Amino acid sequence: MTDLNYDQTLHLKNIVPQRAIEEIDLWIKKYPEERKRPPIIAALKVVQEHNGNYLTEETMQAVAEYLDVPDVAVYEVATFYSMFHLDKVGRYVISVCNNISCSLRGADKVIEQLQSRLNIRAGETSDDGLYTIKTVECMAACAGAPMLEVNKTYYENLTEEKIDKILSDIAAMELKRAAVRSTIDDAASIEPSEVKD
Ligand code: FES
């Protein structure tokens, strides 16, 4: 039971920024006061976004405390939906559907190709912290089977060529990102005396 003297926002406020708390509050206000469970999904999404794209036991407990629901109610939601990650994941989470329609249309081959190109097994994250491969249940895109999702983007009717293109697009994006990063680092390392008027 929640301690009435306990500042319920305290714990969550230590974990996520104020704007995240405000976003969660907006979701809470959408439901009658006595209905405390419906905002769980939205609150977890917000918290995950602000916690390096995964949820820890501490973050789940903080959400439960903030929403005034049992820990287990939050845990059930977090473990049911594949969009929630309970371990540290890569910058690109590649979720491959291996439910019936996708399986019948070659999900196994998709997984094999990804594993061999990225050199990790499903359920693993690459050493450089860039990629995680997950297998997930139906993502309601069966008409486009086989399909996968990278972060929040769906890719359907996959072929070997399409998968290679997805991976090479990500690699190109990462190169650009690295170039921007190094430009910023170079600029930051310039001594004031080196700056000409
Ligand atoms: S079975 Fe794969 S999206 Fe439905």
Boltz pocket constraint, residues with backbone or C-beta under 6 A from the ligand:
constraints:
  - pocket:
      binder: B
      contacts: [[A, 97], [A, 98], [A, 99], [A, 100], [A, 101], [A, 102], [A, 103], [A, 137], [A, 138], [A, 139], [A, 140], [A, 141], [A, 142], [A, 145], [A, 147]]
      max_distance: 6.0
